[in-house]
Amino acid sequence: MALFKHNQEALSDLLLKLESNSRVAVVQCTGSGKGKLASTLILETFKGKYILLLAPTDAILTNYQKTLGVSNDTRVHMMTYAGLNAKSRDIILKIASIVDIVIFDEYHRCGAEKWGAAAKVLMEGVETHGGKIIGFTATPVRFLDNNRNMTE
């Protein structure tokens, strides 16, 4: 998949940061190709890894399927934040135990009170066994939430 030059640079930077960090955030403007970058990670860069792709809506996940060629299979699972939130803590930890990489599309949404708790359990579980977490957003600051910067 051909990436824009700025996304090629972001990919290189992301991979470098993942060597010494378990969490990496990519902040780019709306329409800048974050989805293509995430799809490249799923389909090419982390081809042999078990990946969980989370997004706030089914429409975004459908875009990954129809436009970007990502689909649910034995290695890639897609779920909405609400779907994750509907799972018990034990199920979330079971998912976390087998996931190598979690990709959060629009990760600033993880600041929501309900979704945030489930996301936190998942992230801590994934990191426990050396998994990696990658977040994508155009708007990392939650202005109606005391200007909380979700990248931090």
C-alpha positions in Angstrom: 0.0 0.0 0.0 1.5 3.3 -1.1 1.8 5.8 1.8 2.1 9.5 1.6 5.7 10.8 2.4 4.6 12.1 5.8 3.1 8.7 6.7 6.3 6.9 5.6 8.2 9.2 8.0 5.6 8.5 10.7 5.9 4.8 10.1 9.7 4.9 10.5 9.4 7.0 13.7 6.7 4.8 15.1 8.7 1.6 14.6 11.8 3.2 16.1 9.7 4.3 19.2 8.2 0.8 19.5 11.7 -0.6 20.1 11.9 1.0 23.5 8.2 1.9 24.3 5.1 -0.2 24.6 2.8 2.7 23.6 3.1 5.0 20.7 0.7 7.7 19.5 0.4 9.1 16.0 -1.3 12.5 15.8 -2.0 13.7 12.3 -4.7 16.0 10.7 -8.0 14.6 9.5 -7.7 13.2 6.0 -3.9 12.8 6.2 -3.9 9.0 5.8 -3.9 7.7 9.3 -6.1 4.8 8.2 -3.7 3.9 5.4 -0.9 4.0 7.9 -2.8 1.7 10.3 -3.7 -0.6 7.5 -0.1 -0.8 6.4 0.9 -1.8 9.9 -1.8 -4.5 9.9 -1.3 -5.9 6.4 2.4 -5.5 5.9 4.5 -4.5 8.9 3.0 -6.8 11.5 1.9 -9.5 9.2 2.7 -12.4 11.6 1.2 -10.7 14.7 -2.2 -11.1 16.3 -3.8 -7.6 16.1 -6.9 -6.1 17.7 -8.1 -3.0 15.8 -10.5 -0.8 17.9 -12.5 2.1 16.6 -15.4 4.1 18.0 -17.9 3.2 15.2 -18.8 0.3 12.9 -18.6 2.8 10.0 -14.9 3.3 10.6 -14.3 -0.5 10.8 -16.3 -0.9 7.6 -14.0 1.7 6.0 -11.0 -0.4 7.0 -12.7 -3.4 5.3 -14.1 -1.9 2.1 -11.5 0.8 1.4 -8.3 -0.3 3.0 -8.5 -4.1 2.7 -8.4 -5.1 6.4 -10.8 -7.8 7.5 -11.5 -9.9 10.5 -9.6 -13.2 10.2 -7.6 -15.6 12.4 -5.0 -12.9 13.0 -6.9 -9.6 12.9 -9.9 -8.8 15.0 -11.9 -5.6 14.7 -14.2 -4.3 17.5 -15.8 -1.0 18.5 -15.0 0.6 21.8 -18.6 -0.1 22.9 -18.1 -3.8 22.0 -15.0 -3.9 24.1 -16.8 -2.2 26.9 -19.6 -4.8 26.8 -17.1 -7.5 27.7 -16.4 -8.5 31.3 -13.0 -7.7 32.8 -12.1 -11.4 32.6 -12.9 -11.6 28.9 -10.9 -8.4 28.2 -7.9 -9.8 30.1 -8.2 -13.1 28.1 -8.2 -11.0 24.8 -5.2 -9.0 26.1 -3.3 -12.2 26.8 -3.3 -13.3 23.2 -3.0 -9.9 21.4 0.4 -8.8 20.2 -0.7 -5.3 19.1 -3.7 -3.2 19.8 -4.4 -0.3 17.4 -6.8 2.4 18.7 -8.3 4.5 15.9 -9.4 7.8 17.3 -7.7 7.0 20.6 -8.9 10.3 22.2 -12.2 8.5 22.6 -10.7 6.3 25.2 -11.0 9.2 27.5 -14.7 8.6 27.8 -15.7 7.3 31.2 -17.2 4.0 30.2 -14.9 3.1 27.2 -11.8 4.4 29.1 -12.1 1.8 31.9 -12.3 -1.1 29.4 -9.4 0.3 27.3 -7.2 0.7 30.4 -7.8 -2.9 31.4 -6.9 -4.0 27.9 -3.8 -1.9 27.6 -2.4 -3.0 31.0 -3.1 -6.7 30.1 -1.4 -6.4 26.7 1.6 -4.7 28.2 1.9 -7.4 30.9 3.1 -9.9 28.2 5.1 -7.4 26.1 2.4 -6.4 23.6 2.4 -3.1 21.9 -0.3 -0.3 21.8 -0.6 2.1 18.9 -3.0 5.0 18.9 -4.1 7.2 16.0 -6.0 10.5 16.3 -6.3 14.0 14.8 -7.6 15.4 18.1 -5.7 14.2 21.2 -7.0 16.9 23.5 -10.5 16.4 25.1 -11.6 20.0 25.4 -14.8 19.2 27.3 -12.8 17.0 29.7 -10.6 19.7 31.4 -8.4 19.9 28.2 -7.1 16.4 29.0 -4.4 15.4 26.5 -5.0 11.7 25.8 -1.5 11.3 24.4 -0.1 11.7 27.9 
